[in-house]
Amino acid sequence: MDFAAIFTNALTEIVSPITASYALAALGLAVHFGYSGLLNFGQAGFMAVGAYGFSISTLSFGAPLPVAVLTALVASVLFALLLGIPTLRLRADYLAIVTIAAAEIVRYIVTTNSLTSVTGSANGLATFERGFYELNPFPPGDYPIGPLNFNDRSLWVTIVAWCLVVLCALIVWALMRSPWGRVLKGIREDENAVLSLGKNVFVYKMQALIIGGLFGSLAGILFTLPTGAVQPANYGSELTFFLWTVLLLGGMATVFGSVLGAMIFWVVLSLTQGILLGLIESGYITILSSAQAGQLRYILVGVALMLLMIFRPQGILGNKKELAFS
């Protein structure tokens, strides 16, 4: 069993653009739930809206990169308004049901056969990332950095992805220390108390939903750039639950917990898969096939998450006092 290759793959996952997209989407969930108390189970819908807004505007309308990104963000705002206006007055459990249903509606809409010429139906869309890579300042070639090896494309998208994560994390950090952020925390703690102070709770919730949705939309764009393809199957409800796992790992009401949680999530998945496959190929495990090992790693991550919730429910970077909100 090649432990060096296993650990190198795990180290690669720490800095991969996919990890960055998970961190960014989980940061949006932190704004929604960690700071505002909005139980959003539809973050995958915001990611899908961002990915399809970006790809459709590029392929169907020939939009340049800035316009395509702006289109994705505007689509995310419209989706937040459409989702939030009728639902933000609902209780948390009902809001969760509505948001997960909304995300599934988005996925089924883009899968509709009548929209195949626009959305690609179940096959999705591809080759829309050219404008992004045309801005690549790195000449073609390999760029080894320590044990990691990048080509010009992967290095460019990795740098952009993590710069975007850092920028958005700093924005959230600043917002949550502003008067606006303190009102959000007050809404999370006791909505009626904030109402009694004359604050428009609905407007603040809507603003939080839009901001967290924008992060989800950007994450959806990052999610597609490494492969240059977007497929509806990638935006199922399991994606939202993976994002919640990331959020809970790092800490719900923390800024950098989402980043740490994404790194740990993908490292654990990579290590468990590499070790299990190595043990199977070496003959130490004979009761599992390679396909079953891929499913077992998710079971192991689920068990680890349950243990974390038992012994440290606030997450790795979380504060236990943050769990006291009603």
TANOR-V752018 format. One line per field, one symbol per residue. phi: phi as a letter, one per 30 degrees, with the letter a starting at -180 (. if undefined). psi: psi as a letter, one per 30 degrees, with the letter a starting at -180 (. if undefined). Layout:
phi->???
psi->???
This chain:
phi->.dddddddddddddcdddddddddddddddddcdcciddccbddddddddddddddddddciddedddddddddddddddddddedcdcddedddddddddddddedddddeddcedccihddibbhccedddddddcdekcbdbidcbccdddddddddddddddddddddedddcceddddedddddadddddddidddddddddddddddddddddddddcddcibbbdddcddddddddddeddddkdcbddddddddddedddddddddddddddddidcccbcdddddddddddddddddddddcbddidcdcddddddd
psi->kjeeeeeeeeeefeglfeeeeeeeeeeeeeeeeeffgjijggfeeeeeeeeeeeeeeeeefhkleeeeeeeeeeeeeeeeeeeeefffflleeeeeeeeeeeeeeeeeeffkefgefefgbffallhggeeeffgjfklkakikjbfkklleeeeeeeeeefeeeeeeeeeeeeefgleeeeeeeeeeejeeeeefggkjeeeeeeeeeeeeeeeeeeeeeeffeefhkkkfffhlffeeeeeeeeeeeekehlefeeeeeeeeeeeeeeeeeeeeeeeeefgfkffkleeeeeeeeeeeeeeeeeeefefiffleglkfffgfl.
